[in-house]
Structures are given as structure tokens and as C-alpha cells.
Amino acid sequence: MMAKADKALLEMLQRRNAELATLVEIGKALTSTLSRQDVLNVVMEKVSLLLHSKIWSLLLVDEKTGEMTFEIAVSPAAAKLKGLRLKKGEGIAGWVAEHGESLVIPDAKCDDRFSDQIDKATSYETRSVICVPLKSKNRTLGVIELINTDSNESFSESDLPILTTIADYVAIAIENALYFETINELIITDDLTSLYNSRHFSELIDYEIERAKRYKNKLSLVFFDIDYFKKVNDTHGHLVGSRILSEIGGLVKKYTRRINLAARYGGDEFVILLPSTEKSGAIKMATDLLEIIRENKFKADDGTPITLTASFGIATYPTDADKKSELVRLADMAMYSVKESGRNGVAGA
């Protein structure tokens, strides 16, 4: 009898030592990266070693909407879960995110907080659930949720300590990654319009020209500025002018969201890169954007309507130029040719 007890104790100690060793590895890996995607990759690779669950997932909270997205899903139906969104407070994971408290639920079907949305999406039956929040500085970044144990038994309170420790590591790593992303965004983003700034645009065009050269693709460059924008500043003041530039940046960002390679070049001048786009496609895009600017209801602070137009110039690699400086020069010249011929239009090099 004593031999069996000693053997069981030895096995338990070996398991605990293995868990501690894995936790140390997770801690080292997570603190060695500042990329959120790298953090998620480490979590995917390492955490599965400790979680004895048939399904587990990591969901992050969207601070703007309160919704949660499946960033990691380890299950037979992982492809269906990845990217799936839960409404604010929905299901057990939503409750944990909203209240910042862990839950251990032996029988999910008997719990009022359970939502069967995921079961329907994955054709899987949830029985037992354990869910812990990813908390940093009194705010919840997301949750880690385990569904059904490997042994088909229910989760218990004894499963919480190691999962909570993992969650603490992950929360710190994600928080650091978010800070790093924010700093990087500030470096490359124009404060007023939230588009890229001219310095980062210069790096983007180098990269896109090199890519177009490698794959023998076209690359179109669109320059535009707002017609008679000085009159807006002179008539309504620079604060109104700055607000309108910010609104134009929002229109450009919304319209170019699929490519998102737009920058404020300086003043009221903007530039857009269109990878894999012929000149005809760029002219179509510019014409549509010009119409959007024309029709937008800009207003002064006193409600006075302000109607705006813009002048667009386009050049295409390698049709017009095979070097960055020449491509930029030709697009700029095309834009000024529109200005000289009456403004409010689009021209190609």
C-alpha cells in the first residue's frame, strides 16, 4: 500500500515539476516578444502543453464595442471559431470578461449564463467549462476558456490555479504588445487625419515598387489636394480647416479600407498607393473619391455648408516611370495640370 502511495506522490510531483518547467518556458517566450501576433503564436504553441481540455480558446475584447473575438481556437472546429465574434456579455466568456471573475462550471447546460451559439456554429456539445479573465491594471483584455476535459470529467476548482497563472502571463504579454503597437502607430501616423504620414509613405512606396518589380505587377500612385483650401482657412479659421482635413482623412480611410495605403503628404495634399492597379483602375478610383468629396456635407462651426472639390493626378509603374522619384514627380505634375485647367478633376500622367 505504501509503495502505491509513494508512486502516486512521485507521479504528482513529476507532473507539477513538468507544469512549472512549462510555465517558465511560457514566461520566457512571452516576455521576449512585443508583437501581438508573436504573443498569440507562443500562446498557441506552449499553452496547449498545460491545458488538458478538448477545446480551448483565447478571446480578446474589442474596447470600442465590448464584443469579443476568437483569436486562438484549439478544437476540432477551430476553423469555424477563428475570428468569430461574441456580443458584449454573451455566454460564459462574455460574463467573465464583463465581471472580471473566473468561473468553473461542471454542467454548462444548467447555468443561465451559457449560450449555445458556439455549439450551433461548431456542431459540438459543451458540457463542462472553466473560464478565466486576462486582466491588466484593473481592465479585462480578454479571456481563456476551456471546454470539456480530456477525460470527459467535469472541471473543478483545483484546475483554476495553473490556468490563472497562465492568464497572468498572457495578459502582461498582450498589454506590452498593445503598448508597442500604439507607439508604432504614433510614429507612422499623421495626428490630424489618422492616415500614414509622409515619412512612412516614403517607406511604403519603396516596398510596393520593389514588390511590383518582383511580381511584374502594375502600381498606381494617386496625388490629390483640396481646391481653394486656403479660402476655407481664411473664411472660417484654421480650426475649422483642421477639422475638415480630419474629415477628409476619414473619407479616404473608409474608401481605401481594403488597401489602406493612404497618407497625408502635407498641408491639404494626400497620396494613395494602389498595388496591382492599372491606370484605368486608378482613374476610376480617383473619380469615385472625387464624387464622394463633392457630395460630402462639410460644415463650418456655425453650420454654414462648405462645398469642396479636389484635383487628382495619377502615374503608374512601370508604364509611366520605373523609379520612385519619377513616379511621384509625374503624378504631381498630372495633379497640377488639373489645377491649371480649372481644378475639380482627374488626370493621368
Residue frames relative to the residue before (quaternion, step in Angstrom):
aa qw qx qy qz dx dy dz
M 1.0000 0.0000 0.0000 0.0000 0.00 0.00 0.00
M 0.6582 0.5201 -0.3065 0.4498 3.55 1.00 -0.92
A 0.6254 0.5491 -0.3358 0.4411 3.56 1.06 -0.80
K 0.6525 0.5101 -0.3165 0.4624 3.59 1.00 -0.83
A 0.6479 0.5173 -0.3144 0.4624 3.57 1.01 -0.85
D 0.6473 0.5142 -0.3114 0.4686 3.57 1.02 -0.86
K 0.6494 0.5221 -0.3123 0.4563 3.55 1.00 -0.86
A 0.6546 0.5106 -0.3096 0.4636 3.58 0.97 -0.86
L 0.6453 0.5157 -0.3130 0.4687 3.56 1.04 -0.86
L 0.6438 0.5267 -0.3142 0.4576 3.56 1.00 -0.88
E 0.6577 0.5085 -0.3087 0.4622 3.58 0.96 -0.89
M 0.6429 0.5209 -0.3219 0.4600 3.56 1.03 -0.82
L 0.6594 0.5038 -0.3045 0.4677 3.59 0.98 -0.87
Q 0.6395 0.5205 -0.3266 0.4621 3.57 1.00 -0.79
R 0.6490 0.5120 -0.3159 0.4656 3.55 1.02 -0.84
R 0.6544 0.5092 -0.3098 0.4653 3.59 0.96 -0.86
N 0.6408 0.5197 -0.3205 0.4653 3.59 0.99 -0.82
A 0.6428 0.5130 -0.3168 0.4725 3.58 1.03 -0.83
E 0.6447 0.5185 -0.3196 0.4618 3.58 1.01 -0.83
L 0.6574 0.5074 -0.3093 0.4634 3.57 0.96 -0.89
A 0.6422 0.5237 -0.3205 0.4589 3.58 0.98 -0.84
T 0.6601 0.4968 -0.3005 0.4766 3.57 1.01 -0.84
L 0.6309 0.5294 -0.3325 0.4595 3.58 1.01 -0.77
V 0.6285 0.5245 -0.3284 0.4712 3.58 1.01 -0.79
E 0.6494 0.5133 -0.3085 0.4686 3.57 0.99 -0.88
I 0.6389 0.5188 -0.3199 0.4693 3.58 0.99 -0.85
G 0.6544 0.5225 -0.3085 0.4511 3.58 0.93 -0.93
K 0.6634 0.5006 -0.3031 0.4662 3.58 0.91 -0.91
A 0.6823 0.5003 -0.2911 0.4465 3.56 0.87 -0.97
L 0.7020 0.4822 -0.2795 0.4434 3.57 0.89 -0.93
T 0.7037 0.4474 -0.2773 0.4772 3.59 1.04 -0.65
S 0.6290 0.5463 -0.3389 0.4371 3.60 1.24 -0.04
T 0.7395 0.3516 -0.2251 0.5280 3.61 1.24 0.04
L 0.2200 -0.7741 0.5802 0.1255 3.56 -1.18 0.65
S 0.5412 0.5905 -0.4110 0.4353 3.57 1.27 0.24
R 0.4730 -0.6901 0.4605 0.2967 3.59 -0.77 1.00
Q 0.6484 0.5132 -0.3322 0.4537 3.60 0.97 -0.77
D 0.6337 0.5142 -0.3281 0.4758 3.59 1.06 -0.73
V 0.6051 0.5456 -0.3466 0.4648 3.58 1.06 -0.76
L 0.6792 0.4889 -0.2911 0.4635 3.58 0.87 -0.97
N 0.6327 0.5299 -0.3318 0.4571 3.59 1.04 -0.75
V 0.6411 0.5129 -0.3188 0.4736 3.59 1.01 -0.83
V 0.6375 0.5268 -0.3244 0.4592 3.56 0.95 -0.90
M 0.6515 0.5243 -0.3086 0.4533 3.57 0.91 -0.95
E 0.7181 0.4702 -0.2544 0.4456 3.57 0.87 -1.00
K 0.7931 0.3809 -0.1755 0.4417 3.57 0.75 -1.08
V 0.6824 0.5364 -0.3133 0.3853 3.56 0.87 -0.97
S 0.5767 0.6016 -0.3787 0.4026 3.58 1.09 -0.61
L 0.5793 0.5975 -0.3706 0.4124 3.59 1.19 -0.48
L 0.7578 0.3906 -0.1974 0.4839 3.58 1.15 -0.61
L 0.6886 0.4883 -0.2865 0.4530 3.57 1.13 -0.53
H 0.1684 -0.8021 0.5690 0.0666 3.55 -0.41 1.24
S 0.3891 0.7105 -0.4662 0.3556 3.51 0.49 1.29
K 0.5070 -0.6465 0.4727 0.3188 3.57 -1.10 0.63
I 0.7791 0.0807 -0.0381 0.6206 3.56 1.13 -0.68
W 0.1368 0.7651 -0.6282 0.0357 3.56 -1.03 0.74
S 0.0696 -0.8093 0.5833 -0.0003 3.52 -1.12 0.65
L 0.2309 -0.7218 0.6324 0.1606 3.52 -1.32 0.45
L 0.0744 -0.7991 0.5966 -0.0026 3.56 -0.72 1.13
L 0.1993 -0.7784 0.5852 0.1093 3.58 -1.00 0.83
V 0.4459 -0.6983 0.5049 0.2421 3.54 -1.10 0.81
D 0.3136 -0.6907 0.6202 0.1998 3.54 -1.07 0.85
E 0.3744 -0.7764 0.4582 0.2168 3.58 -0.34 1.24
K 0.6398 0.5425 -0.3352 0.4290 3.62 1.09 -0.61
T 0.8088 0.2817 -0.1218 0.5016 3.58 0.88 -0.93
G 0.4167 -0.6989 0.4765 0.3330 3.57 1.16 -0.52
E 0.5028 0.6411 -0.4271 0.3923 3.58 1.30 -0.05
M 0.2881 -0.7484 0.5692 0.1815 3.56 -1.27 0.35
T 0.2053 -0.7783 0.5863 0.0918 3.54 -1.09 0.82
F 0.4392 -0.6608 0.5405 0.2797 3.57 -1.06 0.78
E 0.1416 -0.8021 0.5778 0.0513 3.59 -0.38 1.25
I 0.7662 0.0919 -0.0550 0.6336 3.57 1.15 -0.69
A 0.0531 0.7763 -0.6268 0.0402 3.54 -1.00 0.86
V 0.0512 -0.7872 0.6144 -0.0126 3.55 -0.60 1.19
S 0.4176 0.6720 -0.4983 0.3547 3.54 -0.22 1.30
P 0.6582 -0.4842 0.3741 0.4386 3.59 -1.25 0.13
A 0.7457 0.3426 -0.1990 0.5357 3.59 1.21 -0.48
A 0.1567 0.8459 -0.4992 0.1035 3.60 1.15 0.61
A 0.6396 0.5499 -0.3336 0.4210 3.59 0.96 -0.86
K 0.6725 0.4930 -0.2969 0.4653 3.58 1.06 -0.74
L 0.6868 0.4980 -0.2820 0.4481 3.58 1.10 -0.66
K 0.5964 0.6090 -0.3730 0.3665 3.62 0.98 -0.84
G 0.8280 0.1872 -0.1682 0.5011 3.53 -0.75 1.12
L 0.4841 0.6620 -0.4395 0.3663 3.59 1.26 -0.19
R 0.2466 -0.7896 0.5485 0.1218 3.59 -0.97 0.85
L 0.2197 -0.7386 0.6236 0.1317 3.54 -1.18 0.73
K 0.4938 -0.6451 0.4895 0.3170 3.57 -1.03 0.76
K 0.6727 -0.4986 0.3635 0.4084 3.54 -1.24 0.48
G 0.8457 0.1403 -0.1313 0.4978 3.58 -0.81 1.04
E 0.4911 0.6943 -0.4223 0.3138 3.59 1.26 -0.02
G 0.8522 0.1282 -0.1158 0.4939 3.55 -1.00 0.90
I 0.7439 -0.3881 0.2979 0.4553 3.52 -1.34 -0.14
A 0.6472 0.5169 -0.3212 0.4591 3.59 0.95 -0.87
G 0.6559 0.5131 -0.3087 0.4596 3.58 0.99 -0.83
W 0.6331 0.5286 -0.3254 0.4625 3.57 1.03 -0.80
V 0.6590 0.5097 -0.3047 0.4617 3.59 0.93 -0.94
A 0.6581 0.5059 -0.3146 0.4605 3.60 0.95 -0.86
E 0.6894 0.4966 -0.2804 0.4466 3.57 0.95 -0.89
H 0.7698 0.3560 -0.1816 0.4977 3.60 0.98 -0.85
G 0.3686 -0.7604 0.4704 0.2542 3.60 1.22 -0.30
E 0.5924 0.5583 -0.3617 0.4544 3.58 1.20 0.52
S 0.4818 -0.6605 0.4952 0.2939 3.58 -1.13 0.68
L 0.1307 -0.7747 0.6127 0.0854 3.54 -1.24 0.52
V 0.0795 -0.7353 0.6703 0.0611 3.53 -1.15 0.77
I 0.0006 -0.8235 0.5633 -0.0671 3.58 -0.48 1.20
P 0.3231 -0.7795 0.5049 0.1818 3.62 -0.32 1.22
D 0.7982 0.0916 -0.0292 0.5947 3.60 1.00 -0.82
A 0.3061 -0.8114 0.4717 0.1598 3.57 -0.08 1.35
K 0.6389 0.5657 -0.3337 0.4005 3.58 0.99 -0.81
C 0.6833 0.4720 -0.2808 0.4811 3.58 1.20 -0.46
D 0.6211 0.5420 -0.3382 0.4540 3.59 1.28 0.03
D 0.4836 -0.7029 0.4473 0.2682 3.58 -0.76 1.06
R 0.6520 0.5369 -0.3202 0.4291 3.61 1.14 -0.53
F 0.5294 0.6527 -0.3989 0.3668 3.58 1.24 -0.28
S 0.0981 -0.7608 0.6396 0.0497 3.56 -1.07 0.87
D 0.3333 -0.7768 0.5029 0.1805 3.57 -0.84 0.94
Q 0.2879 0.7878 -0.5032 0.2081 3.62 1.22 0.32
I 0.6944 0.4715 -0.2828 0.4642 3.57 0.88 -0.96
D 0.6139 0.5435 -0.3514 0.4519 3.58 1.01 -0.75
K 0.6608 0.5015 -0.3047 0.4679 3.58 0.98 -0.85
A 0.6783 0.5048 -0.2916 0.4473 3.58 0.99 -0.85
T 0.7868 0.3339 -0.1520 0.4963 3.58 1.09 -0.73
S 0.3456 -0.7420 0.4900 0.2998 3.59 1.31 -0.21
Y 0.5020 0.6248 -0.4223 0.4233 3.56 1.03 0.87
E 0.3279 -0.7542 0.5363 0.1900 3.59 -1.08 0.65
T 0.2568 -0.7643 0.5780 0.1257 3.54 -0.66 1.16
R 0.1151 -0.7909 0.5987 0.0524 3.55 -0.88 0.98
S 0.8153 0.0341 0.0281 0.5774 3.57 0.52 -1.20
V 0.1030 -0.8075 0.5807 0.0101 3.58 -1.03 0.85
I 0.0006 -0.7321 0.6796 0.0466 3.52 -1.25 0.64
C 0.0136 0.8175 -0.5706 0.0774 3.56 -0.78 1.03
V 0.0372 -0.8049 0.5923 -0.0042 3.59 -0.85 0.97
P 0.4622 -0.6892 0.4804 0.2838 3.61 -1.06 0.71
L 0.3353 -0.6660 0.6205 0.2428 3.55 -1.30 0.50
K 0.0229 0.8493 -0.5219 0.0758 3.58 -0.09 1.30
S 0.0548 0.7718 -0.6319 0.0453 3.52 -1.07 0.84
K 0.8498 -0.0662 0.0048 0.5230 3.56 -0.76 1.10
N 0.7178 -0.4987 0.2358 0.4248 3.54 0.79 1.13
R 0.6666 0.4036 -0.3610 0.5123 3.59 1.08 0.56
T 0.3964 -0.7257 0.5206 0.2127 3.53 -1.11 0.74
L 0.2701 -0.7893 0.5379 0.1216 3.57 -0.65 1.18
G 0.7668 -0.2128 0.1762 0.5794 3.56 1.17 -0.60
V 0.3799 -0.7037 0.5391 0.2645 3.56 -1.22 -0.47
I 0.2378 -0.6784 0.6576 0.2253 3.52 -1.39 0.24
E 0.0569 -0.8170 0.5733 -0.0228 3.56 -0.75 1.07
L 0.1420 -0.7699 0.6192 0.0607 3.56 -0.95 0.99
I 0.1002 -0.7926 0.6005 0.0339 3.56 -1.00 0.86
N 0.8624 -0.0006 -0.0487 0.5038 3.58 -0.82 1.09
T 0.3596 -0.7475 0.5241 0.1929 3.56 -0.73 1.09
D 0.6564 -0.5044 0.3895 0.4037 3.55 -1.29 0.37
S 0.7378 0.4290 -0.2182 0.4733 3.56 1.03 -0.84
N 0.4647 -0.6983 0.4140 0.3535 3.58 1.36 0.06
E 0.4771 0.6164 -0.4722 0.4117 3.57 1.20 0.44
S 0.5789 -0.5783 0.4336 0.3774 3.59 -1.26 0.15
F 0.5203 -0.5873 0.5062 0.3580 3.56 -1.21 0.49
S 0.1420 -0.7789 0.6053 0.0820 3.55 -1.23 0.56
E 0.7148 -0.4468 0.3237 0.4297 3.55 -1.33 0.19
S 0.6008 0.5841 -0.3615 0.4088 3.61 1.13 -0.56
D 0.6152 0.5501 -0.3469 0.4455 3.60 1.26 -0.32
L 0.5546 0.6745 -0.3705 0.3165 3.57 1.21 -0.41
P 0.6487 0.5672 -0.3672 0.3501 3.67 0.72 -0.91
I 0.7165 0.4400 -0.2852 0.4601 3.60 0.75 -0.96
L 0.6399 0.5163 -0.3318 0.4624 3.59 1.04 -0.72
T 0.6329 0.5237 -0.3259 0.4678 3.60 1.04 -0.76
T 0.6324 0.5266 -0.3261 0.4651 3.59 1.02 -0.78
I 0.6335 0.5156 -0.3192 0.4806 3.57 0.98 -0.87
A 0.6604 0.5233 -0.3076 0.4421 3.58 0.90 -0.96
D 0.6257 0.5367 -0.3344 0.4568 3.60 1.04 -0.76
Y 0.6407 0.5151 -0.3150 0.4743 3.59 0.95 -0.89
V 0.6975 0.4917 -0.2767 0.4417 3.56 0.80 -1.08
A 0.6418 0.5368 -0.3275 0.4390 3.60 0.96 -0.86
I 0.6487 0.5099 -0.3150 0.4691 3.58 0.95 -0.88
A 0.6721 0.5045 -0.2986 0.4524 3.58 0.91 -0.94
I 0.6669 0.4899 -0.3065 0.4703 3.61 0.94 -0.85
E 0.6277 0.5320 -0.3344 0.4596 3.59 1.00 -0.80
N 0.6533 0.5039 -0.3096 0.4726 3.60 0.94 -0.86
A 0.6519 0.5156 -0.3097 0.4619 3.56 0.99 -0.86
L 0.6446 0.5189 -0.3192 0.4619 3.60 1.02 -0.80
Y 0.6309 0.5148 -0.3301 0.4775 3.59 1.01 -0.78
F 0.6512 0.5253 -0.3074 0.4534 3.56 0.95 -0.92
E 0.6529 0.5075 -0.3060 0.4718 3.59 0.99 -0.88
T 0.6422 0.5299 -0.3230 0.4500 3.58 0.99 -0.84
I 0.6557 0.5064 -0.3092 0.4669 3.57 0.95 -0.90
N 0.6530 0.5112 -0.3118 0.4638 3.57 0.97 -0.86
E 0.6311 0.5318 -0.3288 0.4591 3.57 1.02 -0.81
L 0.6507 0.5208 -0.3170 0.4526 3.57 0.97 -0.85
I 0.6451 0.5392 -0.3173 0.4386 3.57 1.05 -0.77
I 0.7963 0.3327 -0.1527 0.4817 3.60 0.90 -0.89
T 0.6697 0.5264 -0.2823 0.4413 3.61 1.26 -0.18
D 0.4390 -0.6575 0.5505 0.2679 3.54 -1.14 0.75
D 0.4921 -0.7052 0.4267 0.2801 3.60 -0.68 1.11
L 0.7110 0.5015 -0.2716 0.4114 3.56 0.88 -0.94
T 0.8196 0.2894 -0.1127 0.4814 3.58 0.81 -1.02
S 0.3544 -0.7434 0.4748 0.3102 3.59 1.28 -0.40
L 0.4766 0.5962 -0.4778 0.4348 3.59 1.23 0.41
Y 0.6599 -0.4501 0.3761 0.4696 3.58 -1.27 -0.02
N 0.4215 -0.6746 0.5301 0.2938 3.57 -1.22 0.43
S 0.7040 -0.4945 0.3028 0.4100 3.59 -1.25 0.34
R 0.6095 0.5575 -0.3600 0.4337 3.60 1.06 -0.66
H 0.6969 0.4452 -0.2802 0.4874 3.56 0.88 -0.89
F 0.5803 0.5777 -0.3748 0.4348 3.59 1.10 -0.62
S 0.6227 0.5486 -0.3417 0.4410 3.58 1.00 -0.79
E 0.6557 0.4870 -0.3048 0.4898 3.59 1.06 -0.75
L 0.6343 0.5468 -0.3267 0.4383 3.58 1.03 -0.82
I 0.6900 0.4806 -0.3014 0.4494 3.58 0.83 -0.93
D 0.5903 0.5504 -0.3652 0.4639 3.61 1.09 -0.64
Y 0.6801 0.4949 -0.2829 0.4610 3.55 0.89 -0.99
E 0.7055 0.4761 -0.2777 0.4456 3.59 0.84 -0.96
I 0.6200 0.5144 -0.3509 0.4774 3.61 1.06 -0.63
E 0.6456 0.5133 -0.3225 0.4645 3.58 0.94 -0.83
R 0.6579 0.5021 -0.3050 0.4713 3.58 1.01 -0.83
A 0.6473 0.5133 -0.3166 0.4662 3.59 0.97 -0.83
K 0.6373 0.5241 -0.3186 0.4665 3.57 1.06 -0.78
R 0.6695 0.5157 -0.3017 0.4414 3.57 0.92 -0.94
Y 0.7900 0.3174 -0.1561 0.5007 3.58 0.87 -0.94
K 0.4131 -0.7376 0.4440 0.2970 3.58 1.36 0.14
N 0.3772 0.7106 -0.4895 0.3364 3.54 0.96 1.02
K 0.4928 -0.5997 0.5246 0.3496 3.55 -1.34 0.17
L 0.0802 -0.7629 0.6394 0.0529 3.54 -1.30 0.48
S 0.1186 -0.8129 0.5680 0.0504 3.58 -0.60 1.09
L 0.2038 -0.7647 0.6064 0.0775 3.52 -1.12 0.86
V 0.1179 -0.8041 0.5822 0.0210 3.57 -0.76 1.11
F 0.1005 -0.7628 0.6375 0.0410 3.55 -0.83 1.07
F 0.1679 0.7766 -0.6063 0.0333 3.58 -1.07 0.60
D 0.0452 -0.7666 0.6344 0.0881 3.52 -1.26 0.43
I 0.5837 -0.6092 0.4253 0.3276 3.54 -1.27 0.49
D 0.4440 -0.7133 0.4804 0.2515 3.58 -0.81 1.02
Y 0.8660 0.0251 -0.0488 0.4970 3.54 -1.06 0.93
F 0.2163 0.8157 -0.5176 0.1409 3.58 1.01 0.69
K 0.5432 0.6166 -0.4009 0.4049 3.59 1.17 -0.48
K 0.6171 0.5558 -0.3448 0.4374 3.60 1.10 -0.70
V 0.6023 0.5502 -0.3571 0.4551 3.59 1.10 -0.69
N 0.6763 0.4850 -0.2880 0.4738 3.57 0.90 -0.94
D 0.6842 0.4948 -0.2911 0.4497 3.58 0.90 -0.92
T 0.7201 0.4523 -0.2475 0.4642 3.59 1.00 -0.84
H 0.8301 0.2418 -0.0800 0.4961 3.56 0.81 -1.02
G 0.5831 -0.6003 0.3669 0.4062 3.60 1.24 -0.11
H 0.6172 -0.5950 0.3828 0.3442 3.54 -1.20 0.60
L 0.5937 0.5641 -0.3829 0.4275 3.62 1.07 -0.51
V 0.6411 0.4893 -0.3153 0.5001 3.57 1.02 -0.79
G 0.6373 0.5370 -0.3243 0.4475 3.58 0.97 -0.86
S 0.6630 0.4988 -0.3035 0.4686 3.57 0.96 -0.87
R 0.6426 0.5207 -0.3253 0.4585 3.58 0.98 -0.81
I 0.6637 0.4988 -0.3087 0.4640 3.58 0.96 -0.83
L 0.6179 0.5235 -0.3487 0.4718 3.60 1.02 -0.70
S 0.6271 0.5258 -0.3304 0.4703 3.56 1.06 -0.77
E 0.6536 0.5075 -0.3097 0.4683 3.59 1.00 -0.83
I 0.6329 0.5132 -0.3314 0.4756 3.59 1.03 -0.75
G 0.6133 0.5424 -0.3389 0.4635 3.57 1.05 -0.76
G 0.6441 0.5202 -0.3123 0.4658 3.56 1.06 -0.80
L 0.6391 0.5166 -0.3245 0.4684 3.59 1.00 -0.79
V 0.6591 0.5064 -0.3037 0.4658 3.57 0.93 -0.93
K 0.6651 0.5103 -0.3059 0.4512 3.57 0.90 -0.93
K 0.6584 0.5027 -0.3053 0.4697 3.57 0.98 -0.85
Y 0.7019 0.4791 -0.2766 0.4487 3.57 0.89 -0.93
T 0.7572 0.3568 -0.1943 0.5114 3.60 1.07 -0.70
R 0.2721 0.8264 -0.4744 0.1343 3.60 1.23 0.29
R 0.6255 0.5517 -0.3590 0.4190 3.62 1.08 -0.56
I 0.7608 0.3075 -0.1891 0.5394 3.59 1.07 -0.67
N 0.0905 -0.8645 0.4897 0.0675 3.57 1.15 -0.75
L 0.4807 0.6264 -0.4672 0.3979 3.57 0.92 0.95
A 0.3749 0.7157 -0.4914 0.3252 3.55 0.75 1.10
A 0.0655 -0.8024 0.5932 0.0004 3.55 -1.10 0.77
R 0.3866 -0.6271 0.6041 0.3041 3.51 -1.33 0.35
Y 0.2995 -0.8012 0.4962 0.1490 3.54 -0.49 1.24
G 0.7057 -0.3651 0.2554 0.5508 3.55 1.18 -0.58
G 0.8212 0.1264 -0.1060 0.5463 3.59 -0.97 0.79
D 0.7414 -0.3278 0.2785 0.5151 3.55 -0.72 -1.12
E 0.5003 0.6476 -0.4144 0.3983 3.58 1.21 0.55
F 0.0991 -0.8018 0.5893 -0.0015 3.55 -0.91 1.02
V 0.1298 -0.7809 0.6072 0.0682 3.54 -1.25 0.46
I 0.0950 -0.7891 0.6066 0.0201 3.56 -1.07 0.84
L 0.2298 -0.7500 0.6059 0.1325 3.56 -0.99 0.89
L 0.1000 -0.7948 0.5980 0.0273 3.57 -0.93 0.96
P 0.2139 -0.7983 0.5512 0.1145 3.61 -0.07 1.27
S 0.8503 0.1305 -0.1139 0.4969 3.57 -1.22 0.66
T 0.5516 0.6071 -0.3871 0.4210 3.57 1.04 0.79
E 0.3811 -0.7045 0.5596 0.2131 3.56 -0.88 1.04
K 0.6785 -0.4885 0.3512 0.4215 3.56 -1.28 0.28
S 0.6297 0.5466 -0.3423 0.4330 3.59 0.98 -0.80
G 0.6537 0.5033 -0.3053 0.4756 3.58 1.03 -0.77
A 0.6471 0.5127 -0.3126 0.4698 3.57 1.05 -0.77
I 0.6303 0.5222 -0.3327 0.4683 3.59 1.04 -0.78
K 0.6323 0.5264 -0.3251 0.4662 3.59 1.01 -0.81
M 0.6583 0.5057 -0.3057 0.4665 3.59 0.91 -0.92
A 0.6762 0.4966 -0.2929 0.4586 3.59 0.90 -0.95
T 0.6344 0.5308 -0.3235 0.4595 3.59 1.00 -0.82
D 0.6595 0.5007 -0.3025 0.4721 3.58 0.98 -0.86
L 0.6654 0.4975 -0.3044 0.4660 3.59 0.95 -0.88
L 0.6064 0.5441 -0.3460 0.4653 3.59 1.06 -0.73
E 0.6562 0.5067 -0.3086 0.4662 3.59 0.95 -0.85
I 0.6241 0.5345 -0.3330 0.4625 3.59 1.05 -0.76
I 0.6618 0.4957 -0.3037 0.4734 3.60 0.94 -0.89
R 0.6363 0.5394 -0.3247 0.4458 3.59 0.96 -0.87
E 0.7588 0.4210 -0.2067 0.4521 3.56 0.85 -1.00
N 0.5381 0.6412 -0.4125 0.3594 3.59 1.20 -0.34
K 0.3766 -0.7412 0.5174 0.2027 3.59 -0.98 0.88
F 0.0489 -0.7892 0.6115 -0.0270 3.57 0.08 1.33
K 0.0682 -0.8067 0.5868 0.0170 3.57 -1.11 0.71
A 0.4582 -0.6241 0.5538 0.3063 3.52 -1.30 0.53
D 0.7096 -0.4578 0.3118 0.4355 3.58 -1.27 0.15
D 0.7055 0.4415 -0.2671 0.4858 3.59 1.12 -0.61
G 0.6301 -0.5684 0.3226 0.4194 3.58 1.29 0.23
T 0.4317 0.6969 -0.4674 0.3309 3.60 1.26 -0.05
P 0.4069 -0.7211 0.4972 0.2592 3.62 -0.75 0.98
I 0.1334 -0.7724 0.6177 0.0635 3.56 -1.08 0.77
T 0.1680 -0.7871 0.5893 0.0712 3.56 -0.63 1.14
L 0.0761 -0.8171 0.5714 0.0030 3.56 -0.81 1.01
T 0.1007 -0.7365 0.6622 0.0940 3.51 -1.31 0.51
A 0.2190 -0.7741 0.5799 0.1284 3.57 -1.28 0.13
S 0.3096 -0.7216 0.5881 0.1938 3.54 -1.31 0.41
F 0.1468 -0.8207 0.5520 0.0154 3.55 -0.75 1.16
G 0.0355 -0.7757 0.6293 0.0321 3.55 -1.09 0.77
I 0.1328 -0.8194 0.5575 0.0099 3.57 -0.96 0.91
A 0.0254 0.7555 -0.6547 0.0045 3.55 -1.13 0.77
T 0.2164 -0.8026 0.5512 0.0722 3.56 -1.07 0.80
Y 0.3051 -0.7169 0.6040 0.1676 3.53 -1.08 0.92
P 0.6574 -0.2899 -0.6955 -0.0082 1.65 -1.79 1.79
T 0.3125 0.7903 -0.4847 0.2071 3.61 1.28 0.17
D 0.7898 0.2928 -0.1395 0.5205 3.58 0.86 -1.00
A 0.7997 -0.0578 0.0895 0.5908 3.58 1.01 -0.79
D 0.2664 -0.7720 0.5548 0.1587 3.56 -1.15 0.61
K 0.6805 0.4020 -0.2924 0.5383 3.59 1.28 0.32
K 0.6279 -0.5724 0.3778 0.3679 3.55 -1.14 0.71
S 0.6871 0.5065 -0.3067 0.4212 3.58 0.71 -1.04
E 0.6797 0.4821 -0.2886 0.4715 3.57 0.98 -0.85
L 0.6237 0.5423 -0.3329 0.4540 3.58 1.04 -0.78
V 0.6614 0.4923 -0.2961 0.4822 3.58 0.95 -0.92
R 0.6559 0.5269 -0.3145 0.4396 3.59 0.91 -0.92
L 0.6909 0.4858 -0.2861 0.4527 3.59 0.89 -0.94
A 0.6351 0.5084 -0.3339 0.4761 3.61 1.02 -0.75
D 0.6422 0.5244 -0.3100 0.4653 3.57 1.04 -0.83
M 0.6531 0.5081 -0.3066 0.4705 3.58 0.99 -0.86
A 0.6357 0.5243 -0.3291 0.4612 3.59 1.00 -0.81
M 0.6338 0.5236 -0.3309 0.4632 3.58 1.02 -0.78
Y 0.6937 0.4699 -0.2870 0.4643 3.59 0.91 -0.87
S 0.5800 0.5573 -0.3860 0.4517 3.59 1.15 -0.43
V 0.6087 0.5269 -0.3463 0.4817 3.59 1.14 -0.65
K 0.6505 0.5221 -0.3193 0.4498 3.59 0.93 -0.87
E 0.6865 0.4931 -0.2826 0.4536 3.56 0.95 -0.89
S 0.7215 0.4151 -0.2485 0.4954 3.59 1.18 -0.48
G 0.7770 -0.3725 0.1760 0.4759 3.58 1.17 0.46
R 0.4320 -0.7211 0.4436 0.3107 3.59 1.31 -0.02
N 0.7572 0.4162 -0.2671 0.4266 3.57 -1.40 -0.24
G 0.6720 0.4708 -0.3141 0.4777 3.56 0.77 1.04
V 0.4025 -0.6869 0.5592 0.2312 3.55 -1.39 -0.08
A 0.0448 0.7950 -0.6041 0.0320 3.61 -0.97 0.83
G 0.3182 -0.7245 0.5779 0.1996 3.54 -1.17 0.64
A 0.6161 -0.5471 0.4101 0.3911 3.57 -1.20 0.48
